[in-house]
């Protein structure tokens, strides 16, 4: 769909696809999906759509659609499409190189200065993860989060294959989905912020909860391989209040945590003794805190 902002009525126009609740298979356009990556090329004449997932679990709950579309796991797409703004048609792009595996909710941004698209993280709804529980037993969750970085270099010719390569970065952020990537068009600097990891199924410090990140990173590609470097924001953001909740100074989890009882007069909060022990040195140096 396209919204005509020059029209007094602000009318929508359908460019492709159908409004049918049960669409027919069409090999000439992307299939129905959500949480896909999207960007516009440097020439501003093509819109790219990549990956995403078909949510078949919700369809399974609908008696009218369960037989046709329902499944126990969502389906992650592994395709890349581009829409020609001038030609008004879809084209499936050919890919080569070290491509990312199928996933959804990944961060992406086009760097106009480099004419490359950078990808980070995301998650797969159907690739299971096996992890070690604290008691020593193995547990499994039905999906996986990623913390890998890829660069997409578009081809100069429509007949040539666009190239993918993985950037083996040092100091990368932890695995996450729905993070935000931004490329400064003037300086070419690339930043990554936030994201989340659902710990209801992936064990994280003994507490089943969804962890939201509020960290900021810069991706530097001026050295072979590239690396992520943490960017210091105001230290208050690490322990800022969220309503009646607080963020743990060490791990960043949110909850009703206890404040530090040292000479900092409660400048930091910790979720348990383990986090307090691990983060004590940094807290003491940052806030000049001492035990009382």
Secondary structure, DSSP 8 states (H G I E B T S, - for coil): -EE-TTSTT--EE--SS---SS----TTS--S-BS-EEEE-TTSSEEEEE--EE-HHHHHTSTTTHHHH--SS-EE---EEEEETTTTEEEE--EEES---S-BS-EEEEETTTTEEEEEEEEESSS-EEEE-TTS-EEEES-EEEEEEEEEE--SSTTS-EEEEEE--BS---S-BS-EEEE-TTT--EEEE--EEETTTS--TT--SEEE---EEEEE-SSTT-EEEE----GGGGS-EETTEEE-TTT--EES-EE--STT-S-SEESSHHHHHHHHHHHHHHHT----
